[in-house]
């Protein structure tokens, strides 16, 4: 029994579920709630991003998932573990995962960083009312984050389904 492969597989699975879970939470629950709550939602988002590691967990889990997946592919004889159909589905899932990681880094992560920078710049200290123009900019930025995060989540879900179902085909 190769404990390296077992540990890599466990890391890959846990990190992937974390990536999907945090991404789905951000894309489908947190940011839409922030948008619906108006200025109070923006204040909440600012607090969430400053006082939790949610964006770091999102990025780290994506990186660990991809790294463990690449190492699993390189170190194990994947072609002999699955049928031809299973290998095709696994490959499709791996491609979707890689695309999700690239998209997250190129678009979702950058949109989130821009939002975080705008929140730091435009949120006055001491909790006074925000200027209308600043609120508009922050709301537009949250809309971009939602759009990009949803694409990332869909790609990660496709990857998750492909990887999980390959052994049964």
N, C-alpha and C positions, 0 to 999 in steps of 0.2 A: 504494500500500500504506500503510495507516494503522498506524504503529508504536505509537501509543497503545493501539489495540485489541489489537495483538499482545502488548504488554507486560502489559496488563490480563488477557488470557486466560492468559498464562503464569503470572502471579501467582495468578490464580484457581485454576488447576489444581494448582500446587505447594502452595499453602496448603491446598486441599481435601484433597489426599493426606496432607499432614502432619496435618491435623485428624483425619481418619479413622484414620490410623496410630497417632497418639499416643492417641487415644480408645480404640481397640481394644486397644492394649497395656495401658492402665490397666485397662479394664473386664474383659478376658478373661484377662490374664496376671499383671500385677503385683499388683493388689489380691487376687485369689483366692489367689495364692501367699502373700501376707502373712497372709491369714486362716488358711491351712493351717499356717503356721509358728508360730502362737501369739505368745508374747511376743517371740521373736526376729524374727518378721516385722514386728511393730510397731516394733521398734528399727530394722530395715532401712528401713521406710517413712519413719520420722522422718529418717533419714540421707538418703534419696533426695530428700525434699521440701526439706530444708534445704540440700543441696549440689548440686542440679541445678535447671535451669529448666524442668522438665517441665510444671508447671502453667501457667507463663507461656507456654510454647510452645503449649500446648493453647488457651489463651485468645486469644493473638495470631493464631494460624493461623485460628481460627474467625472472628475479627473481620475479618481480611484477606480471607478467602474471601467473606464476606458483602458487604463493601465493594466488592471487585472485581466481584462478580457484579451488584450493583446498578448500578455504573458501566457495566459491559458492556451491561446491558439498556437503560440510559438513553442511551448514546452510539451504539449500533449499531441497525440496523434488523433486529432479530431475526425479526420476522414474515415477512420475505422470504427468510430463509436456510433455512427448514425447511418441510416439508409441514404440512398441518393436524394430522395425527397427531403429527408431530415437535414441533410447537408445543405440543400438549396434553401430551406427555410431558415436554418441557422445562419447561413451567409447573408440572407436578406435581412434578418434581425441584426446581425453585426453591422451591416451597411447602414441600416436605420440608426443604430446606436452611434456610429461614427459621425453620421450626418447631424444627429442631435447634438453631439459634443461640439462639432464645428459651428453649427448654427448658434448654439448657446454662447460660445466664445466670441463669435463675430457679431452677433446681433443682440441676443437677450442679455448677456453679461454687460455689454457696453451700454445698452439702454438703462439697465439697472444702475450702473456706475454714474451715468449722466443724471439719473433721477436722484441718487444719493448726493451728488455734488450740488445739484439745484436745491435740494432740501436744506443742505448745510448753508448755502448762500442766501436763500430767500426766507428762511424761517427766522423771524425775529426772536431774540431771547426774551424771557419773561412773559411769554404767552400773550402778547398784544394781538390785535386783529391784523390780518395780513392785507397787503394791498391787493386789489382785484386783479391787476395784471399778473402779479406773482402767482396767485392762485390759479389763474388760467394756464400759465406756463406749466405749473406742477401737474395740473389735471391732464394736459396734453401729453406730458411725459409719462404719466401713469398709464394712459391709453396705449402708448407705444410699448411699454413694458408688458402689458397684458397681451397685446397682439403677438409679440415675439415669444413670450413665455408659453402661449398656447401652441404655437408651432413646435417649440421645443418639447412640450409635454406630449403632443401627438406622436412625434418621432420616437420619443422614449417609450411610449406605450407600444408602438409597433415593434420596437426592438425587444421589449419585454415579452410580448406575445410570441414573437419569432423564436427567441431563445428558449422560452419555457416549453413551447410545443414541439421543438425539433426532435426531441427524444421519442416522441410518441408517433412520429410519422415514418 
